Amino acid sequence: MTIKKYCVCQAFAWRQGWTVPNEILELTDCEAQQLLRTGHIKHYLPPKPTTKKEKVNATNH
């Protein structure tokens, strides 16, 4: 059983509660199949690390 991370696109009822958009869930492939098909979740892509130069430019616009 493989567990992967997914990002919530649309709120839905999940395990006696509600999810919120941009929440990160860890789901098995079986749990994720229908939620992916209906657009409730998408594969989680971790943020890209920024370099020091990008950080300096972002704070000194």
JOMOSUL-V923494 format. One record per residue. N is the residue number from 0. RES is the residue in one letter. PHI is phi in degrees with one decimal (* if undefined). PSI is psi in radians with two decimals (* if undefined). Layout:
# JOMOSUL-V923494
n: <N;N>
res: <RES;RES>
phi: <PHI;PHI>
psi: <PSI;PSI>
This chain:
# JOMOSUL-V923494
n: <0;1;2;3;4;5;6;7;8;9;10;11;12;13;14;15;16;17;18;19;20;21;22;23;24;25;26;27;28;29;30;31;32;33;34;35;36;37;38;39;40;41;42;43;44;45;46;47;48;49;50;51;52;53;54;55;56;57;58;59;60>
res: <M;T;I;K;K;Y;C;V;C;Q;A;F;A;W;R;Q;G;W;T;V;P;N;E;I;L;E;L;T;D;C;E;A;Q;Q;L;L;R;T;G;H;I;K;H;Y;L;P;P;K;P;T;T;K;K;E;K;V;N;A;T;N;H>
phi: <*;-102.0;-110.3;-126.6;-94.7;-135.4;-106.4;-76.6;-97.3;-129.2;-61.9;-154.8;-70.9;-151.8;47.8;62.8;-168.0;-120.9;-86.7;-127.5;-55.4;73.6;-70.8;-101.5;-115.7;-106.4;-128.5;-78.5;-58.1;-63.0;-64.9;-81.1;-51.6;-68.6;-65.5;-67.0;-60.4;-89.3;80.4;-75.9;-135.4;-139.0;-62.0;-80.1;-113.8;-62.0;-60.1;-74.5;-67.4;-97.9;-85.7;-60.6;-62.3;-64.7;-64.4;-62.0;-65.3;-68.1;-89.8;-112.3;-52.0>
psi: <2.14;2.34;2.26;2.84;2.47;2.64;2.34;2.24;-0.73;2.41;2.52;2.76;2.32;2.12;1.06;0.60;-2.99;2.50;2.90;2.62;2.51;0.05;2.52;2.19;2.56;1.99;2.71;2.86;-0.71;-0.77;-0.62;-0.41;-1.00;-0.65;-0.62;-0.78;-0.65;-0.05;0.25;-0.48;2.87;2.83;2.41;2.22;1.98;2.59;2.51;2.40;2.46;2.66;2.92;-0.68;-0.74;-0.68;-0.75;-0.81;-0.61;-0.57;-0.30;0.66;*>
